[in-house]
Amino acid sequence: MNCYEHNHEDISITEESENLIVFNLRNGTISQLNSMGQIIWTNIPNKSVEEIVDLIVEKYDAERKEVQDDVQEYIDKLLENRLIFKKQ
């Protein structure tokens, strides 16, 4: 089970209309999270990747394989920008 945490000490979050703006204070990058990104961001500290995929599949009545690929790509970007880290 893959579980992640937010990198709280290095980020600032602002809500803007339908998006979340996540600013990495360490490296100065800004990430804009759409509705799917918000679901991932909001649930990542408390749910596994599989559980997050389930939430998105249910909400958008989407194909599971496509959602799995999209969620993993999103998580990879969050990891790359050091906005989240893998729980030990």
N, C-alpha and C positions, 0 to 999 in steps of 0.2 A: 504494500500500500504506500503510495507516494503522498507525503504530507509536507506542507511548506508553512513558513511563517513570514510575516511582513518584516522588513528591515526598518523598524520604527525610528531609530535614532538618526537615520539618514534621509528621511522623506517628509514631505509636507503635502497634504491633500486639500484640494479645493473642488467644490461642486460647481459646475457651470452648465446650466440648462440640463440637458440629458446626459452629460458626460462627467466623468471624474478626471481632474487634472492632477497628476502625480509628479511632483518635482523632487528629483534626487539631489539633495543638498551637497553630497560628496562630489559628484562629477558634473553637476549642472544640467543634466538631461531632464527633459520634460516629456511625459507620456500622457496621451489623452486616451482614456478608456471609454469605449462605447458601452452599450447596454450589456453585451456579453462579457466584456471586460470587467464591468461592474459586478456582475454575478460572480465571476472568478475571484476578483479582488475581495469582495465582501465575505465570501465563503472559504477562502483558502486557509485561514488559520484554524478552522473548525471542522473541515470536511476533507476527505481524500479527493484525489483527482477524479476517481470513478464516481463518487457521489456528486461532484460538481457537474460532470458530464450528464448524469441522470437528471439533475435540475434543469439544465439547458435543453436537453432532449424533450423533457416534459413541457417546459414553457413554450418552446418554439415548434413543437411537434416535428422535430428534425430527425434526419437519419443519424443513428448513433456513430457510425464509423466516421462520418464527416465531422461531427461535433468533437469526437475524440481527437482527431487530427488538428482541428482548430484550437481546441483547449490546450493541447500540448505545445503547439506553436506559440500561443499566447504566453504560456508559462515559461517557455524557453526565452522569450523576449524579456519577461519580467526578471528572470534569473540573470540574463545578460546585462541588464541595466542595474542589477544589484538592488532591485526593489523588493525581492523576496529571497529567501534562502531555504534550503532543504532542512527539515528537522532531523536531528541526529538520533 
